[in-house]
Amino acid sequence: MSIASLITIYVALALGVICAVGIYSELHRRRFGPTHSEDRVFRCIKCGLVYTDDADVDRSRCSGCGKLNEPIVF
């Protein structure tokens, strides 16, 4: 085997290992990482408190002052 072939095989194996580790870490992050929350975000018009509630709620009561609020639209 020539030196060029050995270097090519070494570089190909190194890149393969790096790609395999990258794919493994991405799959691990997706499996055990935090998921996107489906909650709605609300901001109280009376006291200014920002809070979340379930996605199926159209109006939510502020835990600070008790006022009903509409969700924030981004």
C-alpha positions in Angstrom: 0.0 0.0 0.0 1.2 3.4 -0.8 1.5 6.4 1.6 -1.4 8.2 -0.3 -3.7 5.2 0.2 -2.9 5.0 3.9 -3.5 8.7 4.4 -6.8 8.5 2.5 -8.0 5.5 4.6 -7.0 7.3 7.8 -8.8 10.5 6.9 -11.9 8.6 5.7 -12.0 6.6 9.0 -11.5 9.7 11.1 -14.3 11.6 9.3 -16.6 8.5 9.6 -16.0 8.4 13.3 -16.7 12.1 13.7 -19.9 11.7 11.7 -21.0 8.7 13.7 -20.4 10.6 17.0 -22.3 13.6 15.7 -25.3 11.5 14.6 -25.3 9.7 17.9 -25.2 12.9 20.0 -28.0 14.4 17.9 -30.2 11.4 18.4 -29.4 11.4 22.1 -30.2 15.1 22.4 -33.6 14.6 20.7 -34.5 11.6 22.9 -33.6 13.1 26.3 -33.6 16.8 25.6 -36.5 19.1 26.6 -39.5 19.1 24.3 -41.2 22.1 22.9 -44.1 23.3 25.2 -47.5 23.5 23.6 -48.7 26.0 26.3 -50.0 29.4 25.4 -48.4 32.5 26.8 -50.5 35.2 28.6 -49.7 38.6 29.9 -51.9 40.2 32.5 -53.2 43.7 31.4 -53.7 44.7 35.0 -50.5 43.6 36.8 -48.2 42.8 33.9 -47.5 39.2 35.0 -46.4 36.9 32.1 -47.5 33.2 32.6 -48.5 30.1 30.6 -51.6 28.0 30.5 -52.8 24.9 28.5 -53.1 25.2 24.7 -56.8 24.5 24.8 -57.6 27.6 27.0 -58.8 30.7 25.2 -58.8 33.0 28.3 -56.8 32.4 31.4 -57.0 33.8 34.9 -53.9 35.6 36.2 -52.4 33.9 39.2 -51.3 37.3 40.6 -54.4 39.4 40.5 -57.2 37.1 39.2 -58.0 39.0 36.0 -59.0 37.1 32.8 -56.6 37.6 30.0 -56.3 36.8 26.3 -53.2 34.9 25.0 -50.3 36.8 23.4 -50.1 36.4 19.6 -46.5 36.3 18.3 
